[in-house]
């Protein structure tokens, strides 16, 4: 548990391999990998929530939401791979279990099957949470001159903020 946040902290372990010499010291790489592990947990939790809602949405907007959610979870599936691979490129193991994701994610699971517009509200919150998590990792990445991670984070923030805006538009 992190004393600062009260949340579980990632246990990113360095992976046994040849020495990594990419111009970012090991301590900075670990801090970045830990932040990316939290982002990965949020991304995967949001992926699972979106896929669940895709399967279970009902009501007058069924077709619209079913197709929209499918596009969103498909994008999320590709994103989790990008985040996990960046953690690996930094020399650490990526979390990959539900137990790890539950401990690291800032997104809560949804019990039961909410009505369609509540699904939309919950997905807005999920996308906003991913954007906020990505934003917290950015300063350490920027300070370490880790441009690839900064680029990845910028792309994730842009996507999540745009998706949250589009979903919020359905609620007006």
C-alpha positions, 0 to 999 in steps of 0.5 A: 500500500502506498502511504500517499494514496492509500492504494496498492502500488505496483510490484513491477519487477525488473525482468532478468535480461541484458543490461538496459541502456536507453538513456533512462536510469533504472529508478526513473524507468521503475517509476514510469513502469509503476505508473504505466502499470496503474494505467494498464489496470485502468485500461483493462478494467475499462475494456472489460466494463465496456465489453460487458456493457456491449453484451448486455445493453438493452433499450431504444438505443440498443443498436447505437450503443451496442456498435459504439461500445464494440468500437470502444472495446476494440480500441481498448484491446489494442491499447492495453497491448501498447501500454504493456509492451512499453512497460516491458521495453522499460525492463519491467514485468507488466501486470496481467491478472485480475487480482493485480488489476483490481489492486491497481485500478482506480475504476470500480467494477459495476455490479449487475447490469445497469440501464443503458444511460447509466452504462454511458455515465459509468463509461464517461467516468471510466474514460475520465479516470484513464485520462487522469491516470495517464496525466499523473504518469506524464511528469515523471516520464517528461522529467526522464526525457522518456519521449516514447512514454510521453507520446503514448500517454498523450495519445491515451489522454487524447482518446479518453478525453474525446471518448468521454466528451462523445459519451457525455453528449449522449447524456444531454 
